[in-house]
Amino acid sequence: MALLRHTTDDVVERQALTVNPAKTCQPIGAMYAALGIHRCLPHSHGSQGCCSYHRSTLSRHYKEPAMAATSSFTEGSSVFGGQANLLQGLNTIFSVYKPDVVAVHTTCLSETIGDDIPQIADAAVAKGFVPEGKRVIHCNTPSYVGSHTTGFANMTKAMVDYFSTSTTDEKIDGQVNIIPGWVEPADMSEIKRLVKLMGLDGITFPDTSGVLDAPLKSEYNMYPDGGTTIDQLESTGDSAGTIALGPICSGPAAEALKNKCQVPQETLPLPIGLRATDIFIQALRKYNGGEVPAEITAERGRLVDLVSDMSQYFYGKTVALWGDPDQLVSLTQFLVDLDMRPKYIVTGTPGKAFLRRIGEVLGDSVKEVIAKQGPQADMLYLHQLIKREKVDLLIGNTYGKYISRDEDIPLLRHGFPIIDRIGHQYFPTTGYRGAMRLCEKILDAFLDRQDRDSPEESFELTM
């Protein structure tokens, strides 16, 4: 990566070239979502290489084994289709590994061939390869469109399509569906904690808490205790409402559930930061009679106190961000609330709605910000912008460490993947407590830099 030091500030409009993309492909998102179902084994319908890459990236990010199966396409499968491979795979999976659910996602190869996954699954049932009470679900995730976030959204929607059922015209009072979007297991735990504190019975799906942050035990368990159960997924159709956190990752599933089971839905920003968490708590109040417990009020007060005390360190600092659209919108809002100045915002996930949402967050200051989405919104483009005019802080995944090193700018790791640090899977950045942790990390970055760069005569013991 020493070649990055030869990056110029000459930004050339590119049409067909992406250099160091600020995203990854759909199947990895589908695999992550599927791991949020209790006793589910994701299945990659394609070559072994695809499955290996997705598993290894998830394992490096979470420092936990990401279990998944593959159809192991060969040259013959590539020409004649992968039905035989998937049938044999389902037979082996249920016989040997005994999951309750197999979640099949497609890849570039199987999508190009045109394999009909529902037809193959029906054939597996007819042949007796799927035991009674076990389920096979699927979603289409070709890598040549969308990104990992749309793959996550597609698998989450498949949970609604295959499981959600409305058993009565009367919805269950106090039961609320929470679709958390692509966040860390710790964030899902934090969101569930807030819902419980509000006195509500929440069904969070998918839910990777207790799966990809599972404790070490004396015996290996292929299917950890966490994840949303089949019973819970089926019950989502009887809930009083659905709160979808993030329109990209959670919106499609919430809309599908509304159309299928007439469950009212509301799509909110991810609860990252003060304002977005306020919006989430206000939405929950609609289902609990309007009460907010003292514990949540106190957490909010601590966050406001921290921001007030440390405002001089945040004020006016410029930031470059990259990552997933839903996360970037909420992060940008939080930075604006901290009186910081987002300067460059880049996502490889295509969709012009992202630019509109960023514009709404930034208001009049949008003219001072360069925001870009799509295949050419990559890490090379971001580096070139930073070459033109530096920023005070970088916020994004591990792939920004080369820019951080070459330009001598502090990096706050956030998003996916983070493959050179730990902590993200255990400590949330959602909710008021998560916002406090973000503030801590931002302050640490600035103050560490201040200590490092201070001359001897101004090197202080206290802040």
Order of alpha helices (4+ residues) and beta strands (2+ residues): alpha-beta-alpha-beta-alpha-alpha-beta-alpha-alpha-beta-alpha-beta-alpha-beta-alpha-beta-alpha-beta-alpha-alpha-alpha-beta-alpha-beta-alpha-beta-alpha-beta-alpha-beta-alpha
